[in-house]
Amino acid sequence: MTVGSRTALCNPCIVQAVYSSLPGDLGLLEPDMQRTTAMRESSAHRARVTALFDRIAENYERANLRFYPFAADRMVCKLRVAPGEKVLDVATGPGTAALAAARLAGPKGRVTGIDMADSMLDRAFENAQRQGLSNLDLHTMDGEHLEFRSGYFDVVMCGAGLYYMEDMSRAVKEWRRVLKPGGRLMFTGFGVSAFQPMADMLVEMLRARGLTLASDVPPLAWSRLSQPAQYSGLLAEVGMNDIQVENQQLGYHLGGADEWWDVVWNSDMRALVEQIPAGELGRFRVDYQEAVQALAGMNGIWMDVETIFAGGIRPVDSG
């Protein structure tokens, strides 16, 4: 059925396609109640992550958060997407990497972006329309439970999304499953120094105010996956070849503490400050920004964005 200019799959047992630009084979599995049930039985953690990204979607592309498109563009360049290829972008967000890949894949290629947050997919849909791309599909789908056939994609990529998934090993195994033999996989995250010292200062000031932060995941989500050895280990675990892990510094200076607050409020760090009672948030912001502003030098406040790129190739003779 069609909703405006969007396409939805009619079968309720399969994930919803919120935007499908082209007719033809999307590589989707036939309805499988066991897989779909597993996907729908979302944990409290997954529900919180989805709700958070629905809240921050509107301002996720603000200039102070430009490290996201910087990393997305480099990831796509490293993958060398070729005309005619099929590409999957997991946790596509506003579609930055997916759109770049779609331009490279060309009219004979096809790019699929998936995300659990519908508001992010709305942004990706708007961006695709604005750029006039006709080879992009967007689906609401869990990156740990892919609803695609095995061996369908030439490229699978995930920018700054793996560390939000409860079972990172399972997710990477799924990504490898849907790759063709010889296909390329790449995912990114942030290193130990990223966003420091401001991020640790945020956590310390919240704890000083007596807040008990969630214990099921680290307060700073990206710290779950901040060591290069973790990246190479995940790729080796699923039998990828030609594994490469590279750290790159994508940081830049911010004009002041207000710009850093913009990063906090419009990224996953917002979940931390939202735990402050509404009546106390204004005072906390003033105190925190004063502490951050003290870090400023002649060029402003340096925001370290140590980014890790990890990739590999599925063996041609793999099953």
URFENPE-V479324 format. One record per backbone hydrogen bond with DSSP energy under -0.5 kcal/mol. CO is the residue of the C=O (numbers start at 1). NH is the residue of the N-H. If there is no record, write none. Layout:
<<CO NH> <CO NH>>
//
This chain:
<<1 8> <2 4> <3 6> <6 3> <10 12> <11 14> <16 18> <16 140> <19 138> <27 149> <32 36> <33 37> <34 38> <35 39> <36 40> <37 41> <40 42> <43 47> <44 48> <45 49> <46 50> <47 51> <48 52> <49 53> <50 54> <51 55> <52 56> <53 57> <56 59> <57 60> <59 62> <62 65> <63 66> <65 68> <66 70> <67 71> <68 72> <69 73> <70 74> <71 75> <72 76> <73 77> <74 78> <75 79> <76 80> <76 81> <77 80> <82 85> <85 87> <85 110> <86 154> <86 155> <87 112> <88 90> <88 157> <89 92> <89 114> <90 159> <92 95> <92 96> <95 99> <96 100> <97 101> <98 102> <99 103> <100 104> <101 105> <102 106> <105 84> <106 109> <110 87> <111 137> <112 89> <113 139> <114 91> <114 92> <115 141> <116 118> <117 121> <118 122> <119 123> <120 124> <121 125> <122 126> <123 127> <124 128> <125 129> <126 130> <127 131> <128 132> <128 133> <129 132> <135 111> <136 21> <137 113> <138 18> <138 19> <139 115> <139 141> <142 145> <147 29> <149 152> <153 180> <154 184> <155 88> <156 186> <157 90> <158 160> <158 188> <161 164> <162 165> <166 168> <167 171> <168 172> <169 173> <170 174> <171 175> <172 176> <173 177> <174 178> <176 179> <177 151> <178 152> <178 153> <180 183> <183 314> <184 156> <185 312> <186 158> <187 310> <188 160> <188 161> <189 308> <191 194> <193 196> <195 199> <197 201> <198 202> <199 203> <200 204> <201 205> <202 206> <203 207> <204 208> <205 209> <206 209> <206 211> <207 210> <211 213> <219 221> <220 223> <221 224> <222 225> <223 226> <226 192> <227 230> <227 231> <228 232> <229 233> <230 234> <231 235> <232 236> <233 237> <234 238> <235 240> <236 239> <239 315> <241 313> <244 311> <246 309> <248 250> <248 307> <252 303> <254 301> <256 259> <256 260> <257 261> <258 262> <259 263> <260 264> <261 265> <262 266> <264 267> <267 270> <268 271> <269 272> <269 273> <270 274> <272 275> <273 276> <277 280> <277 281> <278 281> <278 282> <280 284> <281 285> <282 286> <283 287> <284 288> <285 289> <286 290> <287 291> <288 292> <289 293> <290 294> <292 295> <293 296> <297 300> <300 297> <300 302> <301 254> <302 304> <303 252> <304 195> <305 250> <305 307> <306 191> <307 248> <307 309> <308 189> <309 246> <310 187> <311 244> <312 185> <313 241> <314 182> <315 318>>
//
